[in-house]
């Protein structure tokens, strides 16, 4: 395993401009390869260092988010599935804020594109979605790339504790009001 990693690092050192493009391409192919975002960002930190790896991860996650925005409406079954998951996970008429999505993106087991769907719902247009995606992807890319070695050294109980703390923090920054629709509040039986 160590020889394989050294061979890959040596190959990437000789690729110069192709290595970052291949890495960004892996970010775009990540959903089809069933790779977690966290793993790809940590790999960027190992291969390129914390600064360049963070930059490439930001570019890769942003392109992945923008590709999601452009293609999700072309796959109605995927859109319905994400809507069902969101309604199952959250209340029917509640929406996450951009800050909450940014925090929840740090939790390893929450689906990246489910959170992108939450951003899609609260964004009025492509420009607003792009801004909110950048804000939500920035902590993910920077933290997992630069602190990747530290996170990989954590034990499973510490990882669960860290994830629980992030979910609790996300709960604390939520919107403090609830919206009830008239027909949901006064349900009538026919």
NUGU-974618 format. One record per residue (C-alpha): residue number from 1; residue in one letter; x, y, z. Coordinates in steps of 0.2 Angstrom, whole numbers, plus 5000, padded with zeros to 4 digits. Each point is the difference from the previous one (the first is absolute). Example, Ala and Ser with C-alpha at 12.3 -4.5 7.8 and 13.67 -1.06 7.14 Angstrom:
residues 2
 resi resn    u    v    w
    1    a 5062 4978 5039
    2    s 5006 5017 4997
***
This chain:
residues 190
 resi resn    u    v    w
    1    x 5000 5000 5000
    2    x 5014 5012 5004
    3    x 5009 4996 4984
    4    x 4984 5004 4990
    5    x 4997 5017 5009
    6    x 5018 5005 4997
    7    x 4998 4995 4981
    8    x 4984 5010 4999
    9    x 5009 5015 5008
   10    x 5015 4999 4989
   11    x 4989 4999 4985
   12    x 4990 5015 5005
   13    x 5016 5010 5003
   14    x 5005 4997 4982
   15    x 4982 5005 4993
   16    x 5001 5018 5005
   17    x 4985 5008 4993
   18    x 4990 4984 4997
   19    x 5000 4995 5018
   20    x 4989 5014 5006
   21    x 4988 4998 4985
   22    x 4999 4981 5003
   23    x 4996 5003 5019
   24    x 4986 5013 4995
   25    x 4994 4987 4988
   26    x 4999 4987 5014
   27    x 4989 5013 5010
   28    x 4988 5000 4985
   29    x 5000 4981 4998
   30    x 4999 4997 5019
   31    x 4981 4998 5001
   32    x 5001 4986 4986
   33    x 5015 4992 5009
   34    x 4991 5000 5017
   35    x 5015 5009 5008
   36    x 4996 5011 5015
   37    x 5005 5018 4998
   38    x 5010 4999 5016
   39    x 5011 4987 4993
   40    x 5003 5010 4984
   41    x 5004 5016 5010
   42    x 5012 4991 5012
   43    x 5009 4992 4984
   44    x 5002 5017 4993
   45    x 5008 5006 5016
   46    x 5012 4985 5000
   47    x 5004 5002 4981
   48    x 5001 5019 4998
   49    x 5002 5007 5018
   50    x 4988 5010 5010
   51    x 4999 5016 4990
   52    x 5000 4993 4982
   53    x 4990 4985 5005
   54    x 4987 5012 5008
   55    x 4999 5010 4984
   56    x 4998 4985 4989
   57    x 4987 4992 5012
   58    x 4990 5017 5000
   59    x 5001 5000 4981
   60    x 4995 4982 4999
   61    x 4985 5001 5012
   62    x 4994 5016 4992
   63    x 5000 4992 4983
   64    x 4991 4985 5007
   65    x 4987 5011 5008
   66    x 4998 5010 4984
   67    x 4998 4984 4990
   68    x 4987 4994 5012
   69    x 4990 5016 4998
   70    x 5000 4998 4981
   71    x 4997 4981 4999
   72    x 4988 4996 5015
   73    x 4984 5007 4990
   74    x 5005 4988 4986
   75    x 4998 4985 5011
   76    x 4982 5001 5008
   77    x 5002 4984 5010
   78    x 5016 5007 5008
   79    x 4991 5016 5004
   80    x 4985 4991 5008
   81    x 5012 4989 5010
   82    x 5009 5015 5007
   83    x 4984 5008 5004
   84    x 4994 4985 5009
   85    x 5016 4998 5010
   86    x 5000 5018 5005
   87    x 4981 4999 5006
   88    x 5004 4984 5009
   89    x 5016 5008 5009
   90    x 4992 5017 5003
   91    x 4982 5006 5003
   92    x 4990 5002 4984
   93    x 5000 5019 4999
   94    x 5017 5004 5008
   95    x 5016 5005 4991
   96    x 5018 5001 5005
   97    x 5010 5016 5000
   98    x 5016 5001 4991
   99    x 5009 5000 5016
  100    x 4992 4984 5005
  101    x 5005 4992 4984
  102    x 5018 5006 5002
  103    x 5000 4992 5017
  104    x 4991 4984 4994
  105    x 5012 4998 4986
  106    x 5014 4997 5013
  107    x 4990 4984 5006
  108    x 5008 4986 4990
  109    x 4984 4989 4999
  110    x 4988 5013 4993
  111    x 4997 4999 4981
  112    x 5009 5015 4991
  113    x 4986 5001 4987
  114    x 4986 5000 5012
  115    x 5008 5015 5008
  116    x 5002 5008 4982
  117    x 4981 4996 4998
  118    x 4997 5010 5016
  119    x 5010 5015 4993
  120    x 4990 4998 4984
  121    x 4984 5002 5009
  122    x 5004 5016 5009
  123    x 5009 5008 4985
  124    x 4990 5011 4988
  125    x 5011 4998 4985
  126    x 5017 4993 4994
  127    x 5010 5015 5006
  128    x 4993 4998 5018
  129    x 5003 4982 4999
  130    x 5018 5002 4995
  131    x 5003 5012 5014
  132    x 4992 4989 5013
  133    x 5010 4985 4993
  134    x 5016 5009 5002
  135    x 4997 5005 5018
  136    x 4994 4982 5004
  137    x 5015 4991 4991
  138    x 5014 5011 5006
  139    x 5000 4993 5018
  140    x 4999 4982 4994
  141    x 5014 5002 4988
  142    x 5012 5010 5011
  143    x 4997 4990 5016
  144    x 5001 4982 4993
  145    x 5014 5005 4989
  146    x 5011 5009 5013
  147    x 4995 4990 5015
  148    x 4998 4983 4990
  149    x 5015 4992 5009
  150    x 4993 5004 5017
  151    x 4982 4994 4996
  152    x 5007 4983 4993
  153    x 5008 4998 5017
  154    x 4984 5001 5010
  155    x 4992 4984 5007
  156    x 4982 4995 4995
  157    x 4993 5007 5017
  158    x 5009 5016 4998
  159    x 4993 5002 4982
  160    x 4983 4996 5006
  161    x 5002 5013 5014
  162    x 5007 5013 4987
  163    x 4985 4996 4989
  164    x 4987 5002 5014
  165    x 5008 5017 5005
  166    x 4999 5006 4982
  167    x 4981 4995 4999
  168    x 4997 5008 5017
  169    x 5009 5016 4994
  170    x 4989 5000 4984
  171    x 4984 4999 5011
  172    x 5006 5015 5009
  173    x 5002 5011 4985
  174    x 4983 4995 4992
  175    x 4986 5012 4997
  176    x 4990 5003 5015
  177    x 4982 5000 4993
  178    x 4989 4987 4992
  179    x 4988 5002 4985
  180    x 4983 4992 5000
  181    x 4989 5000 4985
  182    x 4981 5003 5004
  183    x 4995 4983 4992
  184    x 5013 4990 5010
  185    x 4994 5009 5017
  186    x 4982 4998 4997
  187    x 4998 4983 4992
  188    x 4983 4995 4996
  189    x 4994 4982 4996
  190    x 4988 4999 4985
***
